[in-house]
C-alpha cells in the first residue's frame, strides 16, 4: 500500500521550492518585491536589497511607512489603486531615499491573485532610472528644448534616448521609436506664411503630448520631423499609440478644416538583447516613414517629400 509524503517530506519539499524561487528572483536584474494588502513587504529580491543597502531581513515584514516615511504615501496610493482595481499600473516614476542618496525608479505594479481571483497583494518590478533622471536635469539646465514647441530638440532627444537604450540593454527590454513627418509644412509656409506653419508645428506638439505617456521621450528633431521613443513597448502597444495619434490628428482636423494637418509615420523596434546604435534605430524609423510618405503620393519614388 502506497502512502503519501510524510509531514517531514512536505517540509523539505516546500523548503526546496522556496529556495528555488529565491534563486530565480535573485537572478533577475530588476528590483522585485511582493507586498501584502497591509502594505508589508513579504519578499524582496537581492537586487532590491542591494539597491536600498538594506539587509532583506530588515525589509521583509515591514511597511513602506517604516522604511521610507517621506515617500510612503505615494507608494501606498499606487498599491491601493492596483489592489482595488485588480489591474496593473505601469511606468510609475518614483523617488526613493537610500543611504547612497536619492534614487529614481520606474516601476510596474501588478496584482497578485489567488486561485479564486482574489487580490492578495502587489508584485512590483522596478528599474533604476537615476542616470536617466540626471540626464533630464542636465538637459533642462542646458535648455536643450525646442523653443517653438517646448519639446526636446535633437540634442535633447539623443541625450535621453542614449540613456534609455542603456537601461533597455541591462533589462533586456523592448523599445519602439516612432518617427513622424508633417506632409504639408513646406506648402503651408509657401501659401499661407510661416506663422501658419508654426501653428501646425505647435498643434502637432500638443497632439504628441496628449497621445504619449510621461515616461516616453517626445521630441522635435528637425524642421518638420518629430521622434518619440516609447519605453516598455511591445508591437501591439506601439501600433496602438500610432493609431491613437492618427485619431487625434483626425479629430483636430475636423475642428480646424481651414488648416489641415497631415503626417507620415514610421516605426522601428529596439531589442535590449540585440542592441544597435541609436543612429541605426533612427534610420530604420525614418526609412519606414519615407515609404509611407511615398505610398501616399503615388507610385513615383522621385516625388518631392
N, C-alpha and C positions, 0 to 999 in steps of 0.2 A: 504494500500500500504506500503510495507516494504522498508525502506530506509537503505543505507549503513551507516557505522560508521561515526560519525562526526570527524572533524579535532582534536577536543579535545580528543575524544576517541582514535584516532590513536596515538596521542602523548603519552597518558597514556599507550597504548599497547606497543609502541616502548620503552618507559622508563622501563616497566616491563621486556621486553625481554633483554634489556641491563643489567639490574640488575641481571637477571638470568644468563646471560653469564659471568658476573664478578664473581658471586658466584662460578660457575663451575671452571673458571680459577684460582680463589684464593684457591680452594680446591686441586689443583694439586701441588705435592711437587716439580716438575721440575720448572726451571726458564723459563717462557714463554713470548714471545714478538711477536709483529707484526710490521713490518716496511714497509713503502710505497716505491715507486720507487725513491723517492728523499732522501732516507736514514733517513726519520723522523720516530721516534718511535710513532706509533699510539696507541698501547696498551701494557701495561706491567702488569704482574700479581703480586700479593702480594709477592710471594717468590722471584721474581727478585728484587723488590724494597727493600726488607729486606736484601737480599744478598749484594746489592750495597750500602745499607744505604743511599738511596735517596728517598724522597717522590715521589709518582707516578707522581704528577703534575709537578715535576721538570724534569722528564724523558720524558713524553709524549709531542710530538710536537718538540722535539729537536733531533739533529742528533748525531751519534756516534762521529763525529768530535768535537761537542760541549762538550760531556760528557767524552770521553776517547781519547783525541787527540793523545796520544802516540801509541795507538794500532788501531786506527780507520781505517787506510788504509788497513790493513789486513782484518778486518771485512767486509769492503765495497767491497773488491775484491771478497770475497766469496759470498756476496749478489748478486753482478753483475753476477757472474757465474750462480747462480740459476735463476735469472731473465731472462737472455739471453737464457739459455738452456731450461728453463721450467722444469728442472729435479731437484730432491732433491740432497743435498750434506750432507753426514752423517759422524759422528765420527770426527768432526773438533776439534782439540785440540787448545784452545785459552787461552791466558793470558789476564787478565784484572786487572787494578788498582782500588782498592776500599779504603775507609777510614780506613779499618782494615787491609790493606796490599794487596799484590798481591794474586789473586786467579786464579786457573786454571779451565777451563770449558771444557767439551766435549759436543759439540753442533751438533744437526741435524737441517738443514735448508731446508724448503720445499716451493715451490712456492704457493702463494695464488692467485687463478684464479677466474674470474667472470663466468657468465653463458655461455659466448661465448668462454671461454678458454683463454682469455687474462690475462696475469700475471699482477696483481695489486701491488704485493709486496712480502715480505718474512715472513713466520712464523718460529720462532725459538724455539726449545726445548733444554734446556741446563741442564747438571748435574754438580754440583761442584765436581771436582776430585782433589782438592788441597791436601787432605790427601794421595791420591794415588801418586801424583807427589812427595810429600815429601818422601814417601816410596821409590820411584825410586831413588831419590837423596841419600837416606841413603844406598841403595844397591850399588850405584856407589862408594860411599865413602868406603864401606866395601869390595869392589871388589868381590861381590857375583855373579861372572860370570864364565862360563866355559872357561878355558884358551885355550883349543884346538879349540873350535867353535866360541867363542865370544858371545854365547847365555847365558841367565841366567842359573845358575845351580839350583839344587833342592831348596837350601835355598832361593835363589833369587826369584824363581818361587812361593814358598809358601808365602813369604812376600807380593809380589804383588797380588797374587791371593786372599789372605785373604782380602786385602783392596777392591778388585774388587767385591767380594761377598757381602761385607757390602754395597757398593754402589748399587748393584743389589737388595738387600733386601729393601733398602729405596725406590727405584724407582719401585719395583715390576717388575723388568726387567728379561729377559731371557738370559742366557749364555749357551755356549756349550764348553765342554772340548774334545779336540782331543788328543788321545794317539797313538803314532807311535813307532814301534819297528823294527829295522833293522833285517831282517830274516837271513842274511848271514854273519854277522860280525865275529862271532867266527870262522867259517870255513875259512873266508878270512885271519884272523890273523894266523890261523894254517898253511894254504897252502902258503900264499904269504908274511907273516910277518906283524907286527903291523904298519909299515909305510903305507902299502896299506889300512889297516883297518882305519887308521887315515884319509886317503884320502876320504874314504866312509863317515866318520862322518862329515868332513868339507863340502863335497858335499851336504849331507843331510841338514846341517845347511843353506847353501846358497839357496837351494830349498825352505826351510821353510820361509826364509826371503822374497823371491820373491813371495811366494804364499799368505802370510797373510798380514793383514793391520798393520800400525804402532801402532794402538790402541790395537792390540791383544798381548798377553803375550806369547812369544815363548821361549822355554827352552829345555835344555838337562838335564834330571833329573836322568839319570843313564848311565851305560856304553854304551848300545845300545838303550836307551829309550829316547823319546822326548815327550814333552807335550805342547799343545797350548791352551790357554784359549781365546775363541772368545767372544768378548763383543757385546751386542745388536744383537744376532744371533738367528734367528728362524730356524725351521727344514730345509726348503729348502735352507737357506743360509749356514748352516753347511755342508749339503751334497754337495752343490756347491763347497765349499772350499776343501772338501775331494776329490772330483772328479778332481778338478784343481790340487791338489797335486799329484794325481796319474799320470795325464797327463804330468806334469813337470818331474816326475821321468822317465816316458817312453821316453820323449824327450832326457833326459840326457843319458839314456842307449843306445839310437840309435846312439849317438855320441861317447860313450865310451864303446864299446861292450866287451873290454877285462877286464873290472872291473864292473861287474853287481851290480846294487843297487836294492834291493828288500825290501819291508816293509809291515807290517801288521798294520791295523788301527782299532781303537775303538773310538766310540763317546758316550758321555753321556751328557744329558741336565740338566741344573740347572734353577730352577724357583724361582724368588725372593719372590713370595708369599707362597712358600713351601720350606724354606731354609733347607739345610743339611750341615754337616761338609765337609770341603774340602777333608778330607781323604776318606769319603764315595764317593764323586764325582770321585776321582782318582781311587778308587777301581772299580766303575762301568765301567769307560772307559777302565781300564786295563783288566777287565773280557771280555768286548766286543772285545778288541784287541786279547786276547788269543783265543777266539772262532774262530776268523778269521784265526789265525795262525794254529790252529789245523785243520780247514777245508782245508786249503791249503796243508797240509801234508798228508791228507787222513783221514780215519776213526779211526785211532788209537789215543785215547786221551792221551796215555802214551808216545807218540813220543816226543823226545827231542826238545824243542823250545828255 
